[in-house]
Amino acid sequence: MAKQYDDTNRGALFKEQDKQSDKHPDYKGSINVDGTDYWLSAWIKEAESGRKYMSLSVQPKDKQGSKRTATKAGATDADSDPSIPF
């Protein structure tokens, strides 16, 4: 029998393929922290010095699987988002 993968304290980001606005995240995914699942969004930004960095937003996943709460990118329906592979 195969050993089940433990994703505790792990996550993944995927490049957004259908970004429609500069306010929408460049990357989206999820992360598990101490057994709790969260949606993770990232924007590529540039500091005044010219150095690039990622700005992150973390939102708890809705236990009922309904609409995701509002983020910097606006309200999103996580259930119908084809870019989230899970």
C-alpha positions in Angstrom: 0.0 0.0 0.0 1.3 3.5 -0.9 2.2 5.9 1.8 -0.2 8.9 1.9 1.5 12.2 1.3 1.5 14.6 4.3 1.0 18.2 3.1 1.1 19.8 6.6 3.2 23.0 6.4 3.5 22.9 2.6 1.9 24.7 -0.2 2.2 25.6 -3.9 1.7 28.6 -6.2 0.8 28.4 -9.8 1.2 31.2 -12.4 -2.2 32.7 -13.3 -2.9 32.0 -16.9 -6.0 34.2 -17.3 -5.0 37.4 -15.5 -7.6 40.0 -16.6 -6.5 43.0 -14.5 -3.3 44.3 -12.8 -5.2 43.9 -9.5 -5.6 40.1 -10.0 -2.7 38.0 -8.5 0.2 36.8 -10.7 0.2 33.5 -8.9 -2.5 31.6 -7.0 -2.5 28.4 -4.9 -2.9 27.1 -1.4 -0.9 26.4 1.7 -1.4 24.3 4.8 -0.1 25.8 8.1 -0.3 23.6 11.2 -3.1 21.5 9.6 -5.3 24.5 8.5 -5.7 25.1 4.7 -5.5 28.6 3.2 -5.7 30.2 -0.2 -2.5 31.9 -1.2 -2.1 34.7 -3.8 1.0 36.5 -4.9 1.7 39.7 -6.9 5.1 40.5 -8.5 6.1 44.0 -7.5 9.1 46.3 -7.8 10.5 48.3 -5.0 11.7 51.9 -5.5 15.2 50.6 -5.6 14.3 48.5 -8.6 14.5 45.2 -6.7 11.6 42.8 -7.5 9.7 41.0 -4.8 6.4 39.0 -4.2 3.6 40.6 -2.2 1.5 37.8 -0.6 -2.1 37.5 0.6 -3.4 34.6 2.7 -7.1 33.8 3.2 -8.6 30.9 5.2 -10.4 28.3 3.0 -14.1 28.3 3.5 -15.0 25.0 5.2 -18.3 24.8 3.2 -16.4 25.2 -0.1 -18.5 28.2 -1.0 -17.3 31.6 -2.3 -13.9 32.8 -1.2 -13.7 36.0 0.9 -12.5 39.2 -0.7 -8.8 39.8 -1.2 -6.7 42.5 -2.7 -7.8 41.1 -6.1 -11.5 41.3 -5.3 -14.0 38.7 -4.6 -13.5 35.4 -6.4 -15.4 32.2 -6.7 -12.8 29.6 -5.8 -15.1 26.7 -6.8 -15.3 27.8 -10.5 -11.7 28.9 -10.9 -10.1 26.5 -13.4 -6.5 27.7 -12.5 -6.7 26.1 -9.1 -5.9 22.5 -9.7 -7.5 21.1 -6.5 
